[in-house]
Amino acid sequence: MQDKIRAILRDIGENPDREGLIKTPERVAKALKFMTKGYDEDPLAILRSALFTVDNQEIVLVRDIDFASMCEHHMLPFMGKAHVAYIPNGKVVGLSKLARVVETFARRLQVQERLTTQVAEALQEALNPVGVAVVMEATHLCMVVRGVQKPNAITVTSAMLGEFRDNPMTRAELMQLVHSAKH
């Protein structure tokens, strides 16, 4: 990978042997491997590693989960917040596992729409809850530093399954919780 990065540096008119760029191929390769480490992780195994029996059937929401991913179209970062909710059906999952699943799917080349759906579908498969909801808000650098150059544009995506899709009151309660004032 480093040889290819050196070639890219040459192709854009740079000298990969100048002082500031000597270690750039190594750094870029390391960064790309980190930003795509999600391919080596199993989101279902993460979720299934911390399941607990409960009687609760109220909304469980972890909001404002920071994430960073890479747009598969331009290989530029997009970053934002994920809000992940579910209604238990006899099982809950350790809260940190919700953030880990977001991280696992985010650390792949992505589009935000797919990322949102993948997180929701993994929760549905691992927990079989009454409902699942995932809302993601992100800034895409492909829209900020190139193309339309709109730095304040935020993309919002959602995936609603079960009770969150079928019951408007449950969905409304969730959205109120997602958008409630932060402490």
C-alpha positions in Angstrom: 0.0 0.0 0.0 2.8 2.4 0.8 4.3 2.1 -2.7 0.9 3.0 -4.1 0.6 6.0 -1.8 4.1 7.2 -2.9 2.9 6.9 -6.5 -0.2 9.0 -5.7 2.0 11.6 -4.2 4.1 11.7 -7.4 0.9 11.8 -9.5 -0.4 14.9 -7.7 2.9 16.7 -8.3 4.6 16.1 -5.0 8.1 14.7 -4.2 7.6 11.8 -1.8 11.2 12.0 -0.9 11.1 15.5 0.6 11.4 15.8 4.3 7.8 16.3 5.2 6.5 13.5 3.1 9.1 10.7 3.7 6.9 8.9 6.3 3.5 10.0 4.7 3.0 6.6 2.9 3.4 4.7 6.1 1.2 7.1 8.0 -1.6 7.0 5.4 -1.5 3.2 5.2 -1.8 3.0 8.9 -4.6 5.5 9.0 -6.5 3.7 6.2 -6.1 0.3 8.0 -7.5 1.9 11.2 -10.4 3.6 9.5 -11.4 0.3 7.9 -10.8 -2.1 10.8 -14.5 -2.8 11.0 -14.2 -5.4 8.3 -12.4 -7.6 10.8 -15.1 -7.3 13.5 -18.3 -9.2 13.9 -21.1 -6.9 15.1 -23.4 -9.8 16.0 -20.7 -11.4 18.2 -20.2 -8.0 19.9 -23.9 -7.8 20.7 -24.3 -11.4 21.8 -21.4 -11.1 24.2 -23.4 -9.1 26.7 -27.0 -10.1 26.7 -29.0 -10.0 29.9 -32.5 -11.1 30.8 -35.0 -8.4 31.9 -38.7 -7.7 32.2 -38.3 -4.1 30.9 -40.3 -3.2 27.8 -39.5 0.5 27.8 -37.3 2.4 25.3 -33.6 2.0 25.8 -31.7 4.9 24.1 -28.1 5.7 23.8 -27.8 9.0 22.0 -24.9 11.2 20.8 -22.6 8.3 20.0 -19.8 10.0 18.1 -18.7 8.2 15.0 -16.4 8.7 12.0 -16.6 6.8 8.8 -15.3 7.0 5.2 -17.5 7.7 2.2 -17.1 4.9 -0.2 -17.5 7.3 -3.2 -14.6 9.6 -2.4 -12.8 7.9 0.5 -13.3 11.1 2.5 -14.4 11.1 6.1 -17.9 11.8 7.3 -18.6 12.1 11.0 -21.4 12.8 13.4 -23.7 11.4 16.1 -25.7 8.2 16.2 -28.7 7.7 18.4 -29.5 4.0 18.9 -32.7 2.8 20.6 -34.6 -0.4 21.1 -37.5 -1.8 23.1 -36.4 -5.0 24.9 -38.3 -8.3 24.4 -36.8 -10.2 27.4 -33.2 -9.2 26.7 -31.1 -6.1 27.0 -27.5 -5.6 25.8 -24.6 -3.9 27.6 -24.9 -0.2 26.6 -21.3 0.0 25.4 -22.0 -2.7 22.9 -24.4 -0.3 21.1 -21.5 2.1 20.6 -19.2 -0.7 19.6 -21.6 -1.9 16.9 -21.9 1.7 15.5 -18.1 1.8 15.5 -17.7 -1.6 13.8 -20.0 -0.6 10.9 -18.6 2.9 10.7 -15.1 1.6 10.3 -15.8 0.3 6.8 -16.2 2.2 3.5 -19.8 3.4 3.8 -22.7 5.5 2.8 -24.6 6.9 5.7 -27.9 5.3 4.6 -26.4 1.8 4.6 -24.6 2.4 7.9 -27.8 3.4 9.6 -29.6 0.3 8.3 -26.8 -2.1 9.2 -26.8 -1.0 12.8 -30.6 -1.4 13.1 -30.6 -4.8 11.4 -27.8 -6.1 13.6 -29.7 -5.1 16.7 -32.9 -6.7 15.4 -31.0 -10.0 14.6 -29.1 -10.2 17.9 -31.9 -9.1 20.3 -35.2 -9.7 18.5 -36.6 -6.6 20.3 -40.1 -5.2 20.1 -38.6 -2.3 18.0 -35.3 -0.8 16.9 -34.5 2.8 15.9 -31.3 4.3 14.6 -31.0 8.0 13.7 -27.7 9.3 12.4 -26.6 12.9 11.8 -23.4 13.6 10.0 -21.2 16.1 8.2 -19.7 14.7 5.0 -16.3 16.1 4.0 -17.0 15.2 0.4 -19.7 18.0 0.6 -17.4 20.3 2.6 -14.0 20.3 0.9 -15.0 19.5 -2.7 -18.1 19.5 -4.9 -20.8 21.8 -3.5 -18.6 23.0 -0.6 -21.4 23.3 1.9 -19.8 23.0 5.4 -23.0 23.5 7.4 -25.0 20.8 5.6 -26.0 17.9 8.0 -27.3 14.6 6.6 -29.9 12.8 8.8 -30.8 9.2 8.2 -33.1 6.9 10.1 -34.0 3.2 10.2 -37.1 2.2 12.2 -38.1 -1.4 12.7 -41.0 -3.0 14.6 -42.8 -0.8 17.1 -40.9 2.3 16.0 -42.0 1.9 12.5 -45.6 0.7 13.2 -46.6 3.0 16.1 -46.5 6.8 15.5 -46.7 7.5 19.2 -43.7 5.3 20.0 -41.8 7.0 17.2 -42.8 10.4 18.5 -41.6 9.6 22.0 -38.3 8.4 20.6 -37.8 11.6 18.6 -38.6 13.7 21.6 -35.9 11.8 23.6 -33.4 12.1 20.8 -33.9 15.9 20.5 -34.5 16.7 24.2 -32.3 19.4 25.8 -28.8 18.1 26.6 -27.6 18.4 30.2 
